[in-house]
Amino acid sequence: MDLHINFKELVHSLGDGMVISDAQGTIVYWNPAAERIFGFTQSEALGQSLDLIIPERLRKRHNDGYNHSMETRTTSYGDKLLAVPATHKSGRPLSIAFTVSMIFDAEKKTVGVAAVIRDDTARFSDERNLRKRILELEGANK
């Protein structure tokens, strides 16, 4: 079977968000699932800093790590699922889970990062409530 895959159509149709940023942290790709997760349309997100979706209290730490990855051409998160806070357009907090991949040009220069993102807010909230309930039950049994 000859399977021709149009990667642009594939990434566009993913259920997970796909956000690609350049070496400066500017958003250069934003698929429909990213619109659904974060609330920003593609036209609102493209050309903006990743700060758009990063809570203000975490921006310095994120930007320092991002710049370090661009300089060293490495990330310690390449094969790990990350779970971090994020921000929706409405200002409400999100919990997202994502993987990242460094992007290199033909000369092996770092040109950006691709992230595949899932909204993990409901699961995170459920786990937090479960941990709270366990602590309450353990306290009642003492």
SVG drawing of the C-alpha trace seen along z (x, -y; Angstrom):
<svg xmlns="http://www.w3.org/2000/svg" viewBox="-13 -39 39 41">
<polyline fill="none" stroke="black" stroke-width="0.4" points="0.0,0.0 1.3,-3.4 0.5,-5.8 1.0,-9.4 1.0,-11.6 0.6,-15.3 2.2,-16.3 0.8,-19.8 -2.8,-18.3 -1.9,-15.7 -0.6,-18.3 -3.5,-20.5 -6.0,-17.7 -4.3,-16.5 -6.4,-16.3 -3.4,-17.6 -2.2,-21.1 0.9,-21.7 2.8,-24.9 6.1,-25.7 8.3,-28.6 11.4,-30.0 14.8,-30.4 13.6,-33.7 10.5,-32.1 8.1,-33.6 5.1,-31.4 5.4,-30.5 2.8,-27.6 -0.4,-27.2 -2.9,-24.4 -6.7,-24.3 -6.3,-22.1 -4.0,-24.8 -6.8,-27.3 -9.2,-25.0 -6.8,-24.5 -5.7,-28.1 -8.5,-30.1 -6.3,-32.2 -7.0,-32.0 -4.1,-31.3 -4.0,-34.9 -3.9,-36.1 -1.0,-33.7 1.2,-33.8 4.1,-36.3 3.5,-36.5 5.9,-35.4 5.3,-32.1 4.7,-34.3 1.1,-34.4 0.4,-31.1 2.9,-31.1 1.8,-32.3 3.6,-35.5 5.3,-34.0 6.9,-31.3 8.1,-33.4 11.6,-34.2 12.3,-30.6 10.9,-29.4 12.7,-32.0 16.0,-31.3 15.6,-27.6 14.5,-28.2 17.5,-30.5 19.8,-27.9 18.3,-25.2 18.8,-27.4 22.4,-28.1 23.3,-24.5 21.2,-22.9 19.9,-20.4 17.0,-20.0 16.7,-17.6 13.0,-17.2 13.2,-15.7 11.8,-12.3 9.8,-13.3 6.2,-14.2 6.1,-17.6 3.2,-18.8 3.1,-22.5 0.7,-25.4 -0.4,-27.5 -2.9,-30.3 -6.0,-30.4 -6.9,-33.5 -9.7,-34.2 -7.0,-34.2 -8.1,-31.0 -5.3,-28.6 -4.7,-25.5 -2.6,-22.4 -1.0,-21.1 1.0,-18.0 3.4,-18.2 6.5,-16.9 9.1,-19.0 11.4,-18.5 14.3,-20.7 14.2,-21.8 17.5,-22.2 18.2,-23.5 20.4,-21.8 23.5,-23.2 22.5,-21.8 21.7,-25.3 18.9,-25.4 16.0,-27.2 13.2,-26.4 11.1,-24.1 8.0,-22.0 5.6,-21.1 2.7,-18.6 0.3,-19.7 -2.7,-18.2 -5.0,-20.0 -4.6,-18.1 -6.6,-20.4 -9.4,-18.0 -7.1,-15.1 -4.8,-17.3 -7.8,-18.7 -9.2,-15.2 -5.8,-14.0 -5.5,-17.0 -9.0,-16.5 -8.2,-12.8 -5.0,-13.5 -6.9,-16.0 -9.6,-13.5 -7.0,-10.8 -5.4,-13.3 -8.8,-14.0 -9.6,-10.3 -6.1,-9.6 -6.6,-12.5 -10.1,-11.2 -8.6,-7.7 -6.0,-9.0"/>
</svg>
